[in-house]
Every structure is written in C-alpha cells, then in structure tokens.
C-alpha cells in the first residue's frame, strides 16, 4: 500500500505528535464511509493493530492503513496552514477532493 504526506502536512503532524506523551501513537488514515466508487476519509491518532499496515512516507511520517481497504492504497494527505484545513484524496482511485 502507498500513502503520501505533503511537506506541510508532515510539519503539522510532527507538531501534533510532539505534543503527545504516548510515543506509541501513530496517525491513521481511514475510510469514514463510501458512496459507490468514492470514499470520504478521516485522520486521527491510534495504535497499530494486527489488521494494519504501517507505512513510512517519504516525508518521514508513519501512517497506519487498514490492510485490504482498497480505497486507502494511494491516499494523499495535505494540510493548508493558511486555512488550517486538511485534505485527504486518492487520485489513484479517481477521487479528487474527497475529505
């Protein structure tokens, strides 16, 4: 499975992790729900489970993805500091602008 985290998202995620006392927490990207051929994504802190794949992104952020969840393969996480908004899309699945 693949996951990309932009430089701005990596910076913000690192800041969030630095505030956590529990260093076992990782970021999880998950599918909140699906509509036909597209998904709505979420992001949160969680512990790794047996059903997860731990992906280390090229920006150095570890991300948990549920094994076998096809909508997660190729997901991209971005953060806009000027608006304090997150964007999670999966262009591999033809999804542009899902959240």
Secondary structure, 3 states (H helix, E strand, C coil): CCEEECHHHHHHHHHHHHCCCCCCCEEEEEEEEEECCEEEEEEEEECCCCCEEEEECCCCCEEEEECCCHHHCCEEEEEECCCCEEEEEEHHHCECCCC
